[in-house]
Amino acid sequence: MKRRHFIQQATAAATVLGLGGLSLQSCNPKIKHITILHTNDVHSHIDPFGPQHKRNPNKGGVARRATIVESIRKENPNTLLFDAGDIFQGTPYFNYYGGELEFKLMSMLKYDVATIGNHDFDNGIDGLYAQLPHAKFEFVSANYDFSNTVMDTHVKPYKVLVRDGVRIGVFGLGIQLEGLVQKELYKETIYNDPIEIAQDISRALKEEESCDLVICLSHIGYHYKDNPDIASDLNLAKATKDIDLIIGGHTHTFLPKPTITKNRVGQKVLVNQVGAYGLYLGRIDFYFEPGKELKSDSTTIIV
């Protein structure tokens, strides 16, 4: 009887300890890990540079990028892939296929969202529209008003993505087209001030869409030393308060790591851009832990 009583007590104690252990585990906050991969200004560079190229021998190419992206997705399923514009123009592939190949390959790589650069109008807005069926990803642009063009309803101001319960708001910004692109190419596309639009869109993403992370895909340029007051990624970061990450394009700026600057309320903003021609892939990892400041880590991957 004593032995049976001891076994019953030991079993009960083990059960309580087990439940207690489960309870303690359930109280530990889960750190959520989101990986952001990004490109910009690829300019129709499908193949790697040749072995005799002076600056970039055997570098780049969509196939290598695909292998890297696939490997990172296996490492972290909560991975997103973005592009900051100027997908078109730069090699005979665009001259011959008009953007079809670029969009098909990006779809195979499972890009999530892209924005529109000035060179994406090089076959005209009708040429851009004609290639949309080949793009199995979405385009965002908040400051281009396409309502009087064939692109109406095909480009959204922003997109909200959810990974592991984390809400990620992504919006796009484009550069002033007048004086940069011929009017007959972009037709009735209306350009609105990107910084004013970004203030409204980023606020809506934080407050109305309850986004945990707000990302801008920007094709307005990193910074202009000769004209420091015009719209740029650095000025955008300083003038807003709800953007966490700006992924830039247009100026082909290579940043070995993101620039960390402060927004208008003194909070940290990451600004990144990875050169051009698909030579590099940007990677930024965000770590979300309840009640703690958002943490990030970054690297630039040579393709």
N, C-alpha and C positions, 0 to 999 in steps of 0.2 A: 504493500500500500504506500509506504513511504517513497519507494522508487517510482511508482506510478504518479504520485503527487508531484514529485520532483520533475518528472518528464513533462507533465502538464504545465507546471510553472515555467519551465525552460522554454517550452513551445510558445506559450503566451508571451513571454519576454522577447523571444526572437521575432514574433509577429509585430509587436509594438515597435521594436527597434527597426524592423524593415519598413513599417509604415512611416516611422519618424524619418528614416533616411530618405524615403520618397518625398516626404513633405519638405525636407530641407532642400532637396534637388529642385522641387517645383518652385521654391521661393527664390532660387538663384536666377537673376535676370539673364535672358539669352542675348548674346551679342549677335546682331545681324550684320552680315557682310555683303555689300553690294559692290560689284566690280564694273567700272565704266571703261570701255575701250573706245577709241575715237581716231578718225582720220580727217584730213582736210586737204583741199586743193590737189586731189589725186590727178586731175587733168588727163584722164583717159590712158594712164600708164598701166597697161595690162601686164606687159612682160617686164622682167627685170632689165636693168641697164646692162649693156653688153660688157664683155670682159675687158675691152679696150677703153672703156669710158674713163676720162681723166679723174673725175671726182667720185663717181659712184659705181665702180666696176662690180658687176654681178649682184648688185643690191636691188631691193624692191621686188615688185611683182605680186599679182593677186594670189597666185598659188601659195607662195610662202606666207602671205598674210593669213590665208585661210587655215593653214596648218597651225599657226600660232594661236589664232582665235579659237580653233577647235580644242587645242590643248588647255587654254585658259578656261573655257567653258566646262571642261571635264573637272578641272580643279575647283571651280566655283560655278554651279548651275545658275546662280543669280547674277549673271553677267549680261550687260547691255552693250550694244555696238551702235555708234552714232557717226554721222559725217557732217562736217560744217561747210559744205558747198564747194562749187567749182569741180563738179564731177566730170564735166565735159571739157573737150578741147585740149589738144596737145600732142596727139599722135594720129597716124592714119586710121586707126580703129574708129575714131570719131568721124573723120572725114568720110569713111566708107559706110559705117553702120548708123551714124547719126545719134548715137547714145544708147542704142538697143543693147549692145554687148555690155556696156558699163552697168546698166540697170539689171540685166540678167545675172551678172556675176555678183553684184551686191546682194541680190535676192538669194543667191546660192549661199553666200556667206551669212545670210540671215541678219542683215542690218535691221535695226529696230526703227530708227527715225533719222531723217536727214533734213537739212535746210537747203535753200537755193542760193547759189552764187551768181555773180554777173555773167560768167562764161556759160552758165547753163541756159542762157538765152541766145547762144551763138547760132543756133539754127532757127531762131525766132521762137516766140511763145507757142506758136502752132507746132513747131518741131519738138519742143519740150512736151507739150500735151500728147503728141502722137506716140511718145515713148512710155507714157505712164502705165499702160497695161503690162509692161515688162518689169515694173517695180513692185515687188511684193513687200514693200515697206512704206511708211507714211512720210509725207513732207509737212514741215511746219514752217510758217513764216507769219509773224505777228504784225510786221510793219509794211508788208506789201499787200495792198488791197487789189485783189484779182476779180472783184465783183463784176466788172464790165469786160471780162476776158473769158477765153475758153477754159482757163484754169479755175474759174469760180467753182467752189465746193470741193475742189480736188486738193487744196492746200488748207490746212487748219492752222489757227494761231498757235495752238499748243496740243500736247498729248500727255495724258496721265497714264503711267505704267505702274503696275504693282508687282513687286518681287518680294517674297517671304514676308508679306504684310507691310512692307515699306512702300509708301506712295511717292513716286518720282514724277515730278512735273517737268516737261521738256518743251521749251518754246524756241522759235527761230527769229533771227533778225537778218535783214539784208541791207546792202550798201546802196547809197544813192545811185540810181541808174542813169539819170540825166547827165550827159557829158562823158559817160563811161561806156554806155551801150547805145547803139543807134535806136532812135525812137521807134522805127518801123519793126524792130525786133521785139521790144517789150510792149508795144502798142499802148493799151489803156491801163496798164499796171500803174497804180498810184503808190508813190513812196511816202511813208509817214515817218516822222522823227523817231529813230529807234530807241532813244533813251526815254522819251516820254511814254512811248508804248510799253517799254520794258518795266517801267515803274508800275503801271496799271496791271500788266499781265502777271508779273511776279507776285504782287500783292494778292491777286485773285487766286493764284496757285497755292499760296501759303494759307490764306484765310478762308477762302470759299471751297477750294478743293482739298484742303487739309493735307497738303503735300509735306512729307518729311524732308525731301531733297528737291531743290529747284535748280534746273540746269538750263543754261542758254546756249543754243547752237548759233554762233554769231559769224556772219560773213561781212563784218564792217571793218576789220583790221585791228591789229594789236595796239599800235600807237603810231602817231605821226609827229616826228621831231620838228618838221618844218611848219606844222600846223597843229600844235598840241591841244587846241581847244575843240577841234571837230570830234564828231562821234567816233569812238574807238572802244576797244574792250576795256582798257584801263579806266577811261572816263566813265564807261557804263558801270563798272564795278563801284566806283566812288560815288556815283549819283543815285544808286539804288540801295535797298536794304533787305531784300528778300531772296537774292540770288546766292546760291552756294558755290556754283561752278560755272565758269564761262569757257566753253570750248570754241576757240576762234579759228578764223580762216582769212583769206584774201591777201594778207601781206606776206605769206609764206615764211612766217617767223618760226625759227626753230628754237624751242625752249627745252633744254635738257631736263628741267623740272618746272612745274607750274610756278608762276609768279604768285606770291601771296600778298594781297593788298587789303586795305580796309574799306568797308562800305561807309555810307553816310552816317551810320550810327556806331561806327567803330568795330564792327564784326568782321571776321576773316572771310575773304572771298578768294577762291582759287581761279586763276586765269591760265589757260594752257593752249598751246598751238604746236603742231609737230611738223613744221616745214612744209614740204610739198612732194608730189609725185609718188606717193605711197612708199616712201623710203623708211618711214617710221610709223609706229603704232603707239598712240598714247594710252597709258593705263593709270587709272586712279581708283584706289580701293577705299570705300567708306565703311566705317564701323559704327553701328548704332547700338548704344547701350542705354536703357531707360534711366533717366535722371542725370545723365552725364553729357558732357559736351561732345559734339560730333567729331570723330577722329578720322584722319585720312592718311593714306600713304600713296606714293606715286612713283612711276618709272616710265622712261621712254624706251621702247623696244625697237631695235634696229631690225628692219625687214630685209 
